[in-house]
Amino acid sequence: MGEHLDPELLAELEVIMEEEFPTLLETFLADAQKHYQQIGSTWRNDDLDGLRRSAHSLKGSSANIGAGALAELCSTLEAQAHARETGSTEACIRLLSRELEAVCAEIRTRLTAA
């Protein structure tokens, strides 16, 4: 696959979920965009609790589909918001945006190949 998704985990999910696997990927695409928008909105509104919750949600769904680097960035963002240490939060959000874009591109490629 690519460097942003765990191919072994995706293969396992595809076997387990069978014909529902594309739905899982499509749901991730929609939900991830929603969570990312919430991350941006809560950051702009100085809502660190909302930022923490949104990062936590995206972290879980990212881990579930094997997007480890994305989940790790979300974990960092979640910890920063929880600790209210936001000196590098904006940079982390930029990195998260790039990683999310790469993960979504790989998922779309996988969906069109199916």
C-alpha positions, 0 to 999 in steps of 0.5 A: 500500500503506502507508508501511511497505512499499515498494510497488514492491519488493513488486510486483516480488516478486509478479511474480517469485514468482507463486503463492509470493508469499503464502508469502513474506509468511506466512513473514516474519510467522512469522520476524519474530515469532520474531526479535523474541522472540529480540531481547527475550530476548537483551536481557533476558539481557544476551546482546549477541552473540545480540541482534546476530545476531537483529537482523541476521537480522530486518534481512535479511528486512525489507530483502528485503520492502521494510520499509526503516524496520524494516531500519534500526532493526534495523541500529541495534540490531545496531550498538549490540550490536556496539559494546556501546553500549546506552544507547539500546537499550531505546528502539530495541527499543520503536521496532522493536516499533511498526514491526514491528507496522505492517509486519505489519499491512500484510502481513496486509491485503495477504494478506487482499486477495489 
